[in-house]
Amino acid sequence: MKLSRRFATAARFGALFAAGAALSACDGDGSLSHRSLSPIPAETLAQMERVGVTKEAPTLIRAYKKEAEFEVWKQRPDGRYALLKTFPMCRWSGQLGPKTREGDRQVPEGFYSISPGQLNPNSAYYLSFNVGYPNAYDRAWGHTGGTIMVHGACSSAGCFSMTDQQIAEIYAIARTSLNAGQNAVQMQSYPFRMTAENLARHRLDPNIAFWKQLKEGSDHFEVTKQEPKVAVCGRRYVFDAISADGRSLDPNAACPSLREDAEVKAQVAEKEARDNARIAELAASGVKPVRLVYQDGGQHPEFTGRIAEVSRPETLTPPAEIALEEKAKPAAKLTKLAGKTPAAVAAKAGAVPAAAQQSAAAATAHGVEAAKMTALAPETSVSPANVSPANSMRGWFGLHKEADAQPPVEAPVVAPAAAAGVPTPQPPIRPTAHNTRAPAKKQKPDVQASLKDAAAE
């Protein structure tokens, strides 16, 4: 028995390398890269022991573009995931928002799956693995492009780029879990952390309807600390749900009746209601809605000024904040908002556990006060293309309808340097005794051009 298991593991390991070598992006010379066999660092193994996980336990990844952070989670024996380590991201490109077409330099947003065959040990970018874009949701919307990677070299044209040392560690963690039997590593990619504070600031962004879907998946993970089961129907994400008749869900067909865990559904609804109340409170306190416009993505502040080998350093400037105008809702709509308290929303979701009922009751008093304020549910006074009224604040207070969902809006190109058609950068030149280069001088963002582009949309 032990011998057969060893043969099975060896076969799986060999197939992993053979499939990885065939990847077209970040390709190399086709020879086996010994760097892909690097062990997990000793200090990370010690951290696993402190967290209460093993190196063979399943892995889950969460990435955040705005904060430029990359989280690695590991599953505990009870099935719940624990945060193992947060890596600062060395480079990401494009704007906040999903990837929609080949060559748009966008880092994708959504829920992706990394199988053993997607690891690439022969990457020209040190090491890499394919995140699985486009997924079923992307294909349902006709999004194009592919071979989006997590890799080293701090160079991005639509990829999640880390340092070589970081990708070696992340690769080793994922490789170990996959070799131990995990079918695929789930990767959750977000525009930013799904907090009430971030959502309040971005509440009028054209992508808000899409981001609400991502938040729902994030909420499922936050309340259960278990990997959400992700599916697509009606060209939208659904989480921890199956068809009531047992049939497979069709990404392009309308969602059928779904069967969900009542307790998880109630917990997610309760969290959503609390977050909605907080978003309303922040809006009432004067937090203005904005849209962030980057020259071409960003990087974690930890790397500012100290990484010479980075793609397009002249574009690494703080994003321009484009203020979005809004107006108060009519009194009739405000009356409806007053009834959308956390307790009401949670109760509508189904049976609520006793502990959840107590928490919801405490949040209700806070939510009622928040809903009385006229600025809690602003409505945009501008109408960008592809933005329905559902993309205004009414969606955050239970007034969003399924039919209002719109396709994600393509990210704007706001500077000539970020224009489509820019060739994918090659691996950076490594400094040696005979080859050095100073970091390119950073340029100030063309804020006036960004404002004109935003006004023209």
Secondary structure, DSSP 4 states (H G I P E B T S, - for coil): -HHHHHHHHHHHHHHHHHHHHT-STT---SSPPGGGGPPPPHHHHHHHHHHT--TTS-EEEEEETTTTEEEEEEE-TTS-EEEEEEEEPSBB-S-SS---STTS-PPP-EEEEE-GGGEETT-TTSSEEE---S-HHHHHTT------EEESTT--SSSEE--HHHHHHHHHHHHHHHHTT-S-EEEEEESS---HHHHHHTTTSTTHHHHHHHHHHHHHHHHH-SPPPEEEETTEEEESEEETTSPPPPTTSPP--EEE-HHHHHHHHHHHHHHHHHHHHHHHTTPPPEEEE-SS-B--GGGTTT--S-S-GGG-SPPEEEE--EEPPPHHHHHHHHT--HHHHHHHHS---HHHHHHHHHHHHHHHHHHTSGGGS-EESS--TT--GGGSGGGGGT---GGG--PPPPPP--SGGG-TTPPPPPPPPPPBTTB--PPPPP----HHHHHHHHHH-
